[in-house]
Amino acid sequence: MSMPSVRDVDQIRWVTFSRPEKLNALTREDITVAREAVADTPEGVRAVVFAGAGRRAFSAGVHVQVFHGLSARDARSFISELGDLLSAARRAPVPTLCAINGYCLGAGMELALACDLRVATTDAVFGMPEIKVGIPSVLDAALLQQHLGLGKAKELLLTGGLYGVAELDAHGFLNKIVPPDELEKVTIDLARAVAGHSPVAMAAQKRLFETWQNVGLQAAIDASVGEFAEVFADPDARERINSYRPDDS
């Protein structure tokens, strides 16, 4: 069975799920490799992109055989491993992007939710079919209501149905929608647009996203003040600030 491929090109790390004949359905080994690829990015990597091999799917989610024979204890262990991958994508000090082609289901959609930015092809299809399998949607499915609104999030989770790009884009879920042949190019362009900034400022901004997600307003503001001040302790950040000109933007 093919493990995800990991390659670094021009400061971008590509993590590509590589089992197209199985719609890039995820095994436990895939989840481990992907998590390590995000957690152990080299210093020169400024963005991480998740992609799926072939034209048919980004990922159809967890391979159903993974669930066969699990006890409650085993299920807790497995879902914690998946949670570690999603957390790594959310908490990475560099931007994380999802290049979505074809099916993006279950854990695949949760990974898209965990990433900072999402680029999808016009023929992409989304869904959270866990309820049809006999299990609830968990982990970063908790973010669905922020992306889609509570009513639409409940519809996805309770019906287990499939949804096209246009319907989800109406709720602001996607950053870019492109023809299939342009997915890699547009994803690279977007990754480069966010990869060229100060690594210190980017890491601070990523930490703040996670903080804002988990605390009240005043605590979020207080954390922002601290992050803002700490950026000025970094020599590279100070140099960038001092040399910035408005026409650079």
C-alpha positions as CSV (number, residue, x, y, z in Angstrom):
1,M,0.0,0.0,0.0
2,S,1.3,3.4,-1.0
3,M,2.2,5.8,1.8
4,P,1.6,9.6,1.4
5,S,4.4,11.2,-0.6
6,V,6.2,14.1,1.0
7,R,8.3,16.5,-1.1
8,D,9.7,20.0,-0.6
9,V,9.7,22.4,-3.6
10,D,10.5,26.1,-3.4
11,Q,9.7,26.4,0.3
12,I,6.5,24.5,0.0
13,R,6.0,21.0,1.5
14,W,3.6,18.9,-0.4
15,V,1.9,16.0,1.4
16,T,0.1,13.9,-1.2
17,F,-2.2,11.0,-0.3
18,S,-1.2,8.4,-2.8
19,R,-3.8,5.7,-3.2
20,P,-6.0,7.0,-6.0
21,E,-7.4,3.5,-6.8
22,K,-9.0,3.7,-3.3
23,L,-10.0,7.4,-3.6
24,N,-7.0,8.1,-1.3
25,A,-8.8,6.7,1.7
26,L,-6.7,7.0,4.8
27,T,-5.1,4.2,6.8
28,R,-3.6,4.7,10.3
29,E,-0.2,4.7,8.6
30,D,-1.2,7.5,6.3
31,I,-2.4,9.6,9.2
32,T,0.9,9.1,11.0
33,V,3.0,10.0,8.0
34,A,1.0,13.1,7.3
35,R,1.1,14.2,10.9
36,E,4.9,13.8,11.0
37,A,5.3,15.6,7.7
38,V,3.6,18.7,9.2
39,A,5.1,18.5,12.7
40,D,8.7,18.0,11.4
41,T,8.9,20.6,8.6
42,P,12.4,21.8,7.9
43,E,13.3,25.4,8.7
44,G,13.1,26.5,5.1
45,V,9.5,25.3,4.6
46,R,7.1,28.3,4.6
47,A,3.9,26.5,3.8
48,V,2.4,23.0,3.7
49,V,0.0,21.8,1.1
50,F,-2.1,18.6,1.4
51,A,-3.2,17.1,-1.9
52,G,-4.6,13.9,-3.3
53,A,-3.1,11.8,-6.2
54,G,-5.2,11.4,-9.3
55,R,-8.3,13.2,-10.5
56,R,-11.0,11.4,-8.6
57,A,-10.4,12.4,-5.0
58,F,-8.5,14.4,-2.5
59,S,-9.5,11.8,0.1
60,A,-12.6,9.8,0.7
61,G,-11.9,9.8,4.4
62,V,-10.8,7.0,6.6
63,H,-10.7,3.6,5.0
64,V,-13.7,1.8,6.4
65,Q,-11.6,-1.3,7.2
66,V,-9.8,0.7,9.9
67,F,-13.0,0.7,11.9
68,H,-13.6,-3.1,11.7
69,G,-13.1,-4.9,15.0
70,L,-12.3,-1.8,17.1
71,S,-13.2,-1.9,20.8
72,A,-14.1,1.3,22.5
73,R,-10.6,1.6,23.8
74,D,-9.1,1.0,20.3
75,A,-11.6,3.6,18.8
76,R,-10.4,6.2,21.3
77,S,-6.8,5.5,20.4
78,F,-7.4,5.7,16.7
79,I,-9.5,8.9,16.8
80,S,-6.9,10.5,19.0
81,E,-4.3,9.8,16.3
82,L,-6.5,11.4,13.7
83,G,-7.0,14.4,16.1
84,D,-3.2,14.8,16.3
85,L,-3.0,15.2,12.5
86,L,-5.7,17.8,12.5
87,S,-4.2,19.6,15.4
88,A,-0.8,19.6,13.7
89,A,-2.4,21.2,10.6
90,R,-4.2,23.9,12.7
91,R,-1.3,24.7,14.9
92,A,1.6,24.6,12.4
93,P,3.6,27.7,12.6
94,V,3.4,28.0,8.8
95,P,0.2,28.3,6.6
96,T,-1.5,25.0,5.7
97,L,-3.4,24.6,2.5
98,C,-5.7,22.0,1.0
99,A,-5.7,21.3,-2.7
100,I,-9.0,19.6,-3.2
101,N,-9.9,17.6,-6.3
102,G,-12.9,15.2,-6.6
103,Y,-14.2,13.7,-3.4
104,C,-13.4,15.3,-0.1
105,L,-15.2,13.3,2.5
106,G,-15.2,12.5,6.2
107,A,-11.7,12.9,7.7
108,G,-10.6,14.4,4.3
109,M,-13.1,17.2,4.8
110,E,-12.0,17.6,8.5
111,L,-8.5,18.0,7.3
112,A,-9.7,20.7,4.9
113,L,-11.5,22.4,7.8
114,A,-8.3,22.2,9.9
115,C,-6.2,23.9,7.1
116,D,-5.9,27.7,6.8
117,L,-6.8,27.9,3.1
118,R,-8.8,25.7,0.7
119,V,-8.5,25.6,-3.1
120,A,-11.0,23.3,-4.8
121,T,-11.7,22.2,-8.4
122,T,-15.1,22.9,-9.9
123,D,-15.9,19.2,-9.8
124,A,-15.0,18.7,-6.1
125,V,-17.6,17.0,-3.9
126,F,-17.8,17.3,-0.1
127,G,-19.6,15.4,2.6
128,M,-19.5,14.0,6.1
129,P,-20.9,10.5,5.6
130,E,-20.0,9.1,9.1
131,I,-23.6,8.9,10.2
132,K,-24.3,6.5,7.3
133,V,-21.4,4.3,8.6
134,G,-22.9,4.3,12.0
135,I,-20.6,6.7,13.8
136,P,-20.8,10.4,14.6
137,S,-18.6,13.1,12.9
138,V,-16.2,14.4,15.5
139,L,-12.9,16.4,15.9
140,D,-12.7,19.3,13.4
141,A,-16.2,18.8,12.3
142,A,-16.8,21.1,15.2
143,L,-15.6,23.9,12.9
144,L,-18.3,23.3,10.3
145,Q,-20.9,25.6,11.9
146,Q,-18.4,28.5,11.8
147,H,-17.8,27.9,8.1
148,L,-21.3,27.1,7.0
149,G,-23.7,28.2,9.8
150,L,-25.3,25.9,12.3
151,G,-28.2,24.9,10.1
152,K,-26.2,23.9,7.2
153,A,-23.6,22.2,9.4
154,K,-26.3,20.1,11.0
155,E,-27.7,19.2,7.5
156,L,-24.3,17.8,6.4
157,L,-23.7,15.9,9.6
158,L,-27.2,14.5,10.0
159,T,-27.9,13.5,6.4
160,G,-24.4,12.3,5.4
161,G,-25.2,13.7,2.0
162,L,-22.8,14.9,-0.7
163,Y,-22.5,18.6,-1.7
164,G,-21.0,20.3,-4.7
165,V,-18.7,23.3,-4.8
166,A,-21.3,25.9,-5.6
167,E,-23.5,25.1,-2.6
168,L,-20.7,25.2,0.0
169,D,-19.0,28.2,-1.6
170,A,-22.2,30.1,-1.1
171,H,-21.3,29.9,2.6
172,G,-17.7,31.1,2.2
173,F,-16.1,27.7,2.8
174,L,-13.6,27.9,-0.1
175,N,-10.9,30.4,-0.8
176,K,-10.5,29.6,-4.5
177,I,-12.4,27.5,-7.1
178,V,-10.5,26.5,-10.2
179,P,-10.8,24.2,-13.2
180,P,-9.2,20.8,-12.5
181,D,-6.2,21.6,-14.8
182,E,-5.4,24.7,-12.8
183,L,-5.5,23.3,-9.2
184,E,-1.7,22.9,-8.7
185,K,-0.9,26.3,-10.3
186,V,-3.4,28.3,-8.3
187,T,-2.5,26.4,-5.1
188,I,1.2,27.2,-5.6
189,D,0.3,30.9,-6.3
190,L,-1.7,31.1,-3.1
191,A,1.0,29.3,-1.1
192,R,3.6,31.7,-2.4
193,A,1.4,34.6,-1.4
194,V,1.4,33.6,2.2
195,A,4.9,32.0,2.3
196,G,6.9,35.2,1.7
197,H,6.1,36.9,5.0
198,S,8.1,37.0,8.2
199,P,8.2,33.5,9.7
200,V,8.0,35.1,13.2
201,A,4.9,37.1,12.4
202,M,3.3,34.2,10.6
203,A,3.9,31.9,13.6
204,A,2.4,34.5,15.9
205,Q,-0.6,35.0,13.7
206,K,-1.2,31.2,13.5
207,R,-1.0,31.0,17.3
208,L,-3.5,33.7,17.6
209,F,-6.0,32.0,15.3
210,E,-5.9,29.0,17.6
211,T,-6.2,31.2,20.7
212,W,-9.1,33.2,19.2
213,Q,-10.8,29.9,18.5
214,N,-10.7,28.8,22.1
215,V,-11.1,31.8,24.4
216,G,-13.4,34.8,25.0
217,L,-13.0,38.2,23.5
218,Q,-11.0,39.9,26.2
219,A,-8.6,36.9,26.6
220,A,-8.2,37.0,22.8
221,I,-7.3,40.7,22.8
222,D,-4.9,40.2,25.8
223,A,-3.2,37.4,23.9
224,S,-2.9,39.6,20.8
225,V,-1.1,42.3,22.8
226,G,1.4,39.8,24.0
227,E,2.1,38.3,20.6
228,F,2.4,41.8,19.1
229,A,5.0,42.8,21.6
230,E,7.0,39.5,21.3
231,V,7.4,40.0,17.6
232,F,9.6,43.0,18.2
233,A,12.1,40.9,20.2
234,D,13.1,39.1,16.9
235,P,15.9,40.8,14.9
236,D,14.6,39.6,11.5
237,A,11.1,40.9,12.3
238,R,12.5,44.3,13.3
239,E,14.5,44.5,10.1
240,R,11.4,43.7,8.0
241,I,9.4,46.3,9.9
242,N,12.0,49.0,9.5
243,S,12.5,48.3,5.8
244,Y,8.8,48.0,4.9
245,R,7.3,50.4,2.4
246,P,3.7,50.6,1.4
247,D,4.4,50.0,-2.2
248,D,5.9,46.6,-1.2
249,S,2.4,45.2,-0.6
